[in-house]
Every structure is written in structure tokens, then in C-alpha cells.
Amino acid sequence: MSTSTLVGQTEEERRRARRAVVAAGTGNALEWFDIIVYASFASVITRVFFPTQEGATGLILTFGVFAVSYLARPVGAIFLGRYADRAGRKAALTLTIAIMTVGVGLMALAPTHAMIGAWAAGLLILARLLQGFSAGGEFGSATAFLTENTTRGKAFLGSWQVATQGVALLLAGSFGLALFSSLSPEALTSWGWRVPFFFGLLIGPVGIWIRRSMDDTPEFLATEPLSLGVFVRTFVQNAGRVLTAAVCVGMATISIYLLSYLPTFSITNLGLPTYSGFLGNIVAGVTLFVLSPFVGRLADRVGCTTVMLVTAVVGIVAIYPLFLLITTSPGLGTLTLAQFLLGVLTAGYFAPLPALLSAMFPTEIRGTGLALSYNIGVTAFGGFAAAIFVALIAATEVIESPAFYYMGVCLLSLVGLVVARKVFGQR
């Protein structure tokens, strides 16, 4: 990790910042690895858990279960966010990754429909609810932990939240490419789909150990936790900030979920080889990992909202031509190019977002404010996105129709950014 953005700090402060990136990034990567694998392997998971449903119906059920997990996110955001504001960022981060590991383990070990019938779908829902609850607290606690571990270069340090999502895309794409290109459909359905979840299960204990070994942030330690009554009053006073921040999350989350959905889209709608979309996700993952810190550094210089506003406008203009590119000239090359360009858009908008959201809330309620606003945005704009994509295509018979949903979300985010800038003074 470059420290040029952290010039002026002591070596101890730079060391603490580097350790914060590792601690926050491990859990963040695990969270997104689990999400991306589920979305990318949806066609196989449908055959495993909903074998009696045909065509789009089974896929909608699979993504419907995926969406159910997002109902648990706001609950997790309130519980784990409040825990982060009361017990500390370190305690909340350790708890979230522990719960996350249980959810990943349940996915890896879940019995199939062939083993226990409809009960398998129930266990699948339980696994996704655990993931949703833990993810509800992950972003807020991790972002607060990162941005509170530095006095300058907050956008740069916060951008590593997004860079580690690039690592998750890279790993998920690598597993998908290896498994879909080397295993038969029967082997994938039998056991191959479990492999990435077992890998995620191995990451969990490492992340728990890393987070337990960290110190809490100086900024949190310098504050006194608020009593519940004062906390609630303070939070209500900042309700406008929560809603504005949630709307700002829109383009970031829809971009990530579109990248996660494209492998399934390429198989079911474009008729491309099963491995094709995964190669593009590898490219997009590398793009996110490499570009995000540079975008964060730029945001520290010119302002987070400035960078995000420009990217949102480009996203609105560019997304439909990108869909036309892959639907009128379907192929491995055009799909990979589109995923690379979408990765650039994602980095341009998402990388400054953690610092922007963190700056919108005072330290005493930052964990809860970050967690709740982020997860309201993710639930509203991302959680049901894949199911909406499938349903739109089925209803309209226009395979470019997901682009219009993407454009609408970007437009809302544009409005949120203007409010954050004009009303709440964010640059």
C-alpha cells in the first residue's frame, strides 16, 4: 500500500493505517466473495435447490432468496452499528466476521433438494439471512475503522474498502473460470459449486484472528459512548443525512451487482460458454483493485462529490451503449471489454463513497449512521437488482432492459450527491 497520501504522519500512524487496511479488507473481501459467488453461480444453485422449477422461474427464485438476505441488512446495521458505537469498532468487526463465517459455512455444507426436499431451500434462506445480518454491520464498522485511523487522506484509505471488493471479484471470477471450464455440468451440480464457499470458510478464522489483534481507533477512544436516549435523539436529528447517504449509495451498489450478474446473463441470455463471464469479472476485479486507490487519492484533492458526480453522469450516458455492445455483438471479447469499462465506472464512483459517508456523521453515531444508510441503499437498489434484471428481461423480452434500471438508479444517486453537496456541505 502506498503511503504517499499519508505524508506528514508519523511512522506509527502510517503503520496503523496499513494494519487497518488489512483488518478491514479481510472481512470486506469475504463478504463480497460470498455475495459474488452466489450471484455468479446462480444457474447451478437453481438446479441444486430449485430443480422442479424451469427457465426464468427457478432463476428468479434463486435471486429471490438472494434478495431475502437484504431484509436482514437493516436489522444488522442497527444492532451491529450501535454495538460499534458503544463497544468499539474492533469489537463490532470481530463479531461481524464471526457471524459471516457461520453463514458461509452453512452455504458450504447445505444439503440439497435431492437430499431433504424443500427443507433445503429453507436452509439456503437461513444462510443468506445470516450473511445479510453480518453484512449489515460490516461496511459501517470497517469504514469507520479505516477513516478514523488517519487524520488525512481519508478518501485514499477508505478506497481500500472498494479495492478489496476488487479482490473478491478476482477470486470469485477465478473460481468460476476454473470450475466451469474444467468440470462437467453434473460435477458442478453435485459438488463443484461448494468449492468456493469452502474457500471462504477458510478465510473466516484468519480474519477473526487479524481483527482481534488490532487496537481500536484513536478517534473512537477519544469519545464517550452516548446513552441510548441521547443516541436516539442525536440519530433522529441526523435522519436527513441517513436518507441522503442511502441515495448516494445507489450507483455504487447497482454497479457491483451488475458485475456479479453478468456471468449468469452471459450464459442464460447470450448463449456464451459457461466460463465467459468469469473472465470478465477477473478483469473487472483487477481494475477495481488497481484504480480505486488512485481515485481515492484524486478525491482527497478535488473532493469526493466532484469525482462521483462526474462518474454518475458518465454512467447514465454509457450503460445502454455497453449493453448494446454485448447483446448485438455477443462474444468473449466484447463481454470482457464491457466488464472492464463497468469496472472503471464502479471504481470512479465507489472509491470516494466510504469517505463521503463517514464525513456525514459525527463520531458518536458514525458506526450506526454508516451502517444504516449504506444498507438501506444496498437493500433498495442492489438487493433485488438481479431478480429485477431477470424479471425485466422476461416481461419485456428486451435483453438490454437492465440498462434502464441502472440508469434510473444512477439518476437518483446524482440527486443524492447534489443534496449532500448543497445541503450538508460535502465537497
N, C-alpha and C positions, 0 to 999 in steps of 0.2 A: 504494500500500500504506500503510495506516495505521501510524503508529509509536507510538500511544498506549500499546500494551502494552510498548513498549521504553523507557518513561520511566526516567530515571536513567542511561542510557547516553550516551556522548559522541556527537557528530555523526558521527565517523568510524565508530563501532560501528554506528550506525543505517544509514549509507551501505553498510557492508559487508554488513549483513543484507539490505538491499534488493537489492544485486547478487547475493547468494546465492540469493534467491528466483528471479530471472531465470535464472541459470545452471542451477539445479536444475530449475526448472519447464519449461525448453525441452525438455530430453531426456525428462522425465516426460510432457509433453504428447504428444511424438512417439511414445513407446512406447505410450501408451494410445490415441492416434488410430489407429495401425496395428491394434491389437487390436480396437477397437470397429468400425472399418470392415470388417474381415474377418468378424466375427460378424454385423454388420448386413447385409452384402451376401452372406450365406451362400447364399441361394436362387439368386442369379446365379452365384456361384462354383461351385456344384454343377453348373449347366448348362454351364459353361466347362470344368471339369476332370473331371467325372464324368457325361458326358451319357448313358452307357449304363445308368446306374442310375436307377430310378424311385422316386418317392414318398419315404418316410422313409429308405430305404436310402441314397440319394445324399446326403441332408442329414446323416445320421449319419456317412458317410464324410468329408464336408467338415468337420464338427465334430471327427471323429476326428483328422484332420490338425492341426486347431487344438490338440487335446489333446496330440498328439505333441510340440509345441514345449515343453510344460511338463516333459517329461522332461529337456530341456537346461537348465532353470532352476536346479536344484540344482547342476549342474556349473558353470554360470556364476557362481552365488553363491559357491561355494568358491574358484574361480580368481580372479574379479574382486574378491570380498570380501577375500581375502588380499592381492591387489595393492593394494587401497585402504589396508589396514593397514600395508603395507610401503612403498609408493611414494607414498602420499598420496591424499586424496580427489579432488583436482584431476586427477591422472593417470588414476585409475580412471574418473572421469566422462567425460573426453575419449575414452578408449578405448571405453567402452560406447556412446556415441552414434555413434562411427565404425562400429562393428560393426552397430549398429542401422540406420544409413543404408544399408549394403550389403544388409541383409535387405529393407528397404523397396524399394530399387532393384530387387532380384530379383523381388519381387512385381509391381512396375510393368511390368517388361519380360518377364515369364514367358510363354513360348509356350504355346498352349492345346492341349487334347486333339486338336482338329481339325488342328493343325499337326504334332505329333510323337507323337501317341498317348499310351500310358500313361506315357511319359517325362515328360509334363507334370506328372503327379501327383508324380513324384519330385522335380522342381524346386520344386514347391509345398512339399513336405515340407522340402527344404533351406532355403528362405526362412524357413519357420516355425521351424526349428531355430536359425538364426542369430538370429532375433528373440528366441527363448526364452533363448539363451545370453546375449545382451546384456542382456535384461530381468532376468536373474538377478542382475546386479551393479548395476543402475540404482537400485533402491529403497534398498538399503543404503548405497551411496555418497552418493546425493543426500540421504537423511535425515540421515546423519552430518554431511554438509556444512552442512545447514541448522541443525541443532540445536547444532553446535559453533561456529557463527558468532554466538552470542548467549549471554549469561550469565543472562538472564531472559526470560520469555515464550517458552519453548521450544515449548510446545504451539501457541501462536499462529503461530510461524514454521514449525513442522512442518506445520501445517494447510494451508499453501500447496501442499504436495505433493498434497493432495486437491483443492484449488481448481483446480489446473492440470489435473487429470483432468476437472473440470467443463468446462474449455476444450476438452479433447479430445472430450468428449461433444457439446458445442455445435457444434464444427467438423464432426465426423462426421455428426451429425444434419442439419446444413445441407447438406452434400454429398449425403446420401441424399435429402433432401427435394427438392433442386434436380434431381438426376439422375433419380430415379424418377418425378417428376411431369412432366418435360419430354421424356424420351427414351422411345422405343418399347422393348418387351422385346428386340427384335432388336438395337437400337443399344446397349442396356445390356450385352447378352451379347457383342457384337462389340468394343466399346472403352470404353463408359461406365464400367464397373467399375474401369478402370485410373486414372481421373482423380484420385480421392483419394490413391492411392498415389504418383502423380507429385507431387502437392502435398506429401506427406510427404517425398519425396525432396528437395524444395527447402528444407525446414526443416533437414534434417540438417547441411549445411555451415555454416549460420548458428549452430546450436547448438554445433558444434565450435569455431568462432571465439570465441564467447562464453565457453565453458568454458576454452579455452586462455589467455584474457586474465585469468582470476581468480587470486587468491592462495589458497594453502591455508589451512586453518582454524588459528587460534591454538592451539586445544586439541590438534590433531594435531601441530603443530610443536613443542609443549612436551613431547612424549613421545618415547621412543626405541623404534623398531620392535623387536619381540621376535624372537629367533632362532626357527627353525622348531620346535625341540624344546620350548622354553619356551611358544611359541604353542600348540602342540598340547596340552600339559599344561593350560594355562590354559583352553583351549577345552573340553576334556573336563570340567574342573571346573565349567563353566557349561552342561553339556548339558541340565540340567533347565530352565534359563532358555530355551534354544533351543526345546525342545518346548512349554513353556508359551506362549511368544510365538507359536509357529506356530499353536497352537489359537486364540489371541486374534485372529489374522488372519482366521479363518473368515468371520464375518459381513460384514466389510468387502469381501472378495473376492467372495463369493456375491452381494452386493448389486450390485456393479459389473457382474458378468457377467449377472445377470438383466436389468439395464437394457440391456445390449448385445444380449441375446437377444430382447427384446420386439418389436422391429421384424419379425424373422423370424416370431415367434409370431403376431403380428397378421395377417400375410399368409397363413401356411400353416394356421393353426388357427381364426382368427376370420373369415377371408374379407374383411378390411378392405382398402381401397385400399392400393397398394404404398407410398405415401408416409406413411401414417398414423402408424406407429410412430416415424418420424424426427422428426415434430413434437414428440412427447412427449420424445424424447431431447434436443431443443433446450431444452425447458422444464427437464428434469432437469439438464442441463449448467449452465444459468444458476443453478438452485437450489444446486447443489454449489459453484459459484464464489462465490456471494454468501454462503451460510450458513457454509461451512467456517471462514473466519477468525473469525467470531463464536463458533462452537462451540469453536475453539481457545482463544480468549480466556476463555471460560467454564471450560474445562478447566484453564487456568492458575490459576484462582481456587478451584475446588472439587475438583480432582483428575481425572485422565484416566479412571481406572477408574469413578469415580462417574457421569460422563456416559455412559460406554459401557455400564455395567450397566443403567441406565435404558432406554437405546435398545434394547439387546438384548431386554429384556422386552417392550417395545412392538412390536418386530419379530416376535417369536413370536406375539403376540396378533393383530397387524394383517394379516399377509401373506395368510392364507386369505380374509378378507373382501375384500381388494384383488383377489385373483384372481376371486372370485365376482362382484365388480363388473364386471370387464371381460369375463367369459365369459357372464354372464346378461343383461347389457345392452351388448353389443359396439357400439362406436361411437368416433368420433374424440374426443369429449368425455370419455367415461369412461376411455379408454386414456390420454389426456393427464393426467387427474387422478390416475390410479393411478401414472403415471411421476413426476409431481411429488411425490406422497407418498413414493414409494420413494426419490426424490432426497433428501428431508428425512431419512429414516431413514439413508441412506448417509452424509450429512454428519454426522449426530449420532453415528454410531459410528466412522466412518473418520477424521474430522478429528483426534481426540486420539491416534489409533493411532501415528503416527510418533514422537511424543514419548514415549509409553509404552514402545515397543520400544527406542528409543535409551537410555532411562534404565535398562534392564535389563542393559546390557552395559558393561564398562569400556572406556575409550578404546582400549586396545591391541588389542582384538579386536572393537571395535564394528562395523567395516565388514563383517567376516565373520559376526558374530552376527546383525546386522540382515538381511543378505542371505540367509543360510541359513534363518533362522526364517521370514522373510516368504515366501520361495519354497517352502518346504515347505508352508506354509499355503495359498498360492495354488495350488500343484500339487494338493494333496489335496482342496481344497474348491472351487476355481474352474476349474482347467484342463479338467476333464472335465464341468463343470456343464452346458454347453449340450448335449453329447451325452447326458448323463443325462436332461436335461429331455425331449429328443426321444424317447429310448428309453422313459421312464416313460409318456409320453402314448401311444406306440404299443402298449406292453404292457398298460396298464390301461384304455385308451380313456377316461380321465378327464382332461380338459384342465386341470383345476386341480391335478393331481398334482405339478407343480414346487413348489407351495407347501409340500408336506410335506417335501421335500428341504431347502428353505430353512429351515423351522422346526427341522429336526434340526441343521443347521449352526449356527444361532443358539444352540441349547441347548448345544452343545459349547463355543462361544465364551464363553457365560455361565460355564461351569465354569472355563475358562481364566482368565477375569478374576478369579474368586474366588481361584484359586491365586496369581495374580500379586499380588493384594492381601494375602492372608493369609500366604503363604509367603515371597514376595520383597519385601514391604513397599512395593509401589507404591500410591500414592494416586489 
